[in-house]
Each structure stands twice: as C-alpha cells, then as structure tokens.
Amino acid sequence: MRVWFISDTHFFHEKIKLYCDRPDDWLEKILDNWKNIISPDDIVWHLGDFMFGKQDSKINFLRDNLIGNIKLVQGNHERSGSAWFMDKFEIELFKKRFVTIDIEGKKIALSHVPLKSNIIKRDNIYMNIHGHIHNSSYAIKEEKDCLWVNVSVEVTNYKPVSFETIMKNIEFLRLKNYKEIDLFFHEEYKNKVDDSN
C-alpha cells in the first residue's frame, strides 16, 4: 500500500481546459495515469475540486475508472455532503479546513487552499500538501521554515503523486538551493539529480 496525492481534477468541468490551459485530452490523461499508477489497496488523498455535475452517467463512469481507497478533502466546488460521496463513490469526505496525517514521522497538513505560514508554524507542520492554485504558481515552495506542496494536476503532469516523489522533489529543490519549483519530476528525477552533480 502506498499513499498518493492529487487535486483539482475537476472531472467533467467543461471550461477548466480554457481556465488552466489543459490539453484537449486532459480527462483521459488523468484517468489513464490513475489506472496505470494506483493499486486497489493504495490510499489516494484527493485535495478538493473532484468533479462537476451529479448525473448518474458521470458518477458511474468515474466509479468504473477510479481505483484505490480515495479520501477527499473538501474543496470550494464540493457542494454535496459526506453521505452523497460515500453513497455514490465510497469516498470519505473531510469537511475541515485541513486534515493532518503522519507519514514517516512527519506531520503533514492536507488542505484544498494553501495554509498560511502562521498556521504551519503554530501547529508544527512539516509540510502542507494542497491544491487550489492549479498552475498559477509553484509545485513546491519553501520559505521561512514552511514547505508547501501543490498537487493540482496541471503541475503533476496529470498524475497522482506519491509521498516518495514529493520527498525526492524536495531533495532536488534543496540540492539546487531553489526557493520553489514549477513542475514535479517523476521518473526523470534521477537524471535531474545526476545532472546537478
């Protein structure tokens, strides 16, 4: 079992292609990547803005194509309640500003909107994994002892991102002494590190 993160899929949102400069086949890309990466026993934290519409055909299509144990942190487009998500998708919906989890002894805050630095410091959070900002800013940002990780699909190449990949990208950020990076490196990460030596 592995833990994965993704945000802002906006399944069936007709205008998101225009708003976020997504490719024509963005929906297929997300679903193909999901099916090729996620195993049935994996945990997938979706950090908000899951889908648009409530038509049974759309619900059935997603239910047939998304695998894994999906946990959803409420975004600004989740209008349905916890019971609806559980009934339609067997997805647990968290209606909190943020949820904390522990991975490898690190306290991780999961949210839709990025947390303010004072909350990260107050709650002794190692990193805030979030969505909401799509491709308008960074993929990873480190500033004033705070670490933000944006897993909006536009900066993850339309793939769920594993915790291991997040940590490798943080290592790359620090190795290069960057304050932020714009896109996630996936399998090409090793070459990036090798090239920097």
Beta strands, then each sheet from edge to edge (+ up, - down):
strand 1: 3-6
strand 2: 43-46
strand 3: 69-73
strand 4: 92-94
strand 5: 98-103
strand 6: 106-111
strand 7: 127-130
strand 8: 140-143
strand 9: 146-150
strand 10: 161-162
strand 11: 180-181
sheet 1: 4+ 3+ 2+ 1+ 10-
sheet 2: 5+ 6- 7- 9- 8+ 11-
end
